[in-house]
Amino acid sequence: MDMTKNDIIFIDEIAEILGISKNTLQRKAWRAKTGCPLKKVGKRLLAIRSEFDQWLREYSWENV
């Protein structure tokens, strides 16, 4: 599968969607607790849009 720019979502947009800070997204403990599908590529954190959208639909926010 070829990835395009539209298939990737960066932490700026993720933080805005979730209503949390980029610093929170960068914390390994938060990512482990929530299972947020972020990937580290070099020094950047990003997600594949389809994986993030699926996680967002399925994640139970009552646990946070």
C-alpha distance (Angstrom), angle and dihedral (degrees) to the residues before:
residue distance angle dihedral
M1 . . .
D2 3.78 . .
M3 3.79 114.7 .
T4 3.77 121.3 -140.0
K5 3.77 130.4 -167.8
N6 3.82 88.6 -99.4
D7 3.82 90.8 58.8
I8 3.82 92.2 61.8
I9 3.78 127.5 71.2
F10 3.81 121.3 -165.3
I11 3.79 127.3 -146.6
D12 3.81 94.0 -103.7
E13 3.79 90.0 64.6
I14 3.81 93.6 38.3
A15 3.81 91.1 52.8
E16 3.80 90.3 50.7
I17 3.82 92.8 48.7
L18 3.82 92.8 48.6
G19 3.80 95.5 39.0
I20 3.79 93.5 -127.1
S21 3.79 133.9 114.4
K22 3.78 125.6 -91.9
N23 3.81 87.3 -121.0
T24 3.80 90.0 61.4
L25 3.80 90.7 50.7
Q26 3.79 90.2 51.3
R27 3.81 93.2 56.3
K28 3.79 111.7 102.9
A29 3.81 90.8 -151.6
W30 3.82 92.0 57.5
R31 3.80 92.2 46.8
A32 3.80 91.3 48.8
K33 3.81 92.8 47.3
T34 3.80 94.5 48.7
G35 3.79 100.2 31.9
C36 3.80 89.8 -133.0
P37 3.83 105.0 177.7
L38 3.79 98.4 -124.8
K39 3.77 120.1 151.5
K40 3.77 127.1 -158.9
V41 3.78 113.4 -133.0
G42 3.77 109.1 179.7
K43 3.79 103.8 -47.9
R44 3.81 94.5 -25.8
L45 3.77 129.5 94.8
L46 3.76 115.7 -147.6
A47 3.78 141.5 151.6
I48 3.75 135.6 -142.4
R49 3.80 103.2 -109.8
S50 3.82 95.9 -132.3
E51 3.84 92.1 50.7
F52 3.80 91.7 46.4
D53 3.82 92.7 48.3
Q54 3.81 90.9 50.3
W55 3.81 91.7 47.9
L56 3.81 90.4 48.6
R57 3.82 91.6 53.4
E58 3.81 94.1 46.3
Y59 3.81 103.8 37.2
S60 3.79 118.0 106.0
W61 3.81 107.2 -136.0
E62 3.82 90.7 -167.8
N63 3.81 88.5 81.1
V64 3.80 95.7 60.3
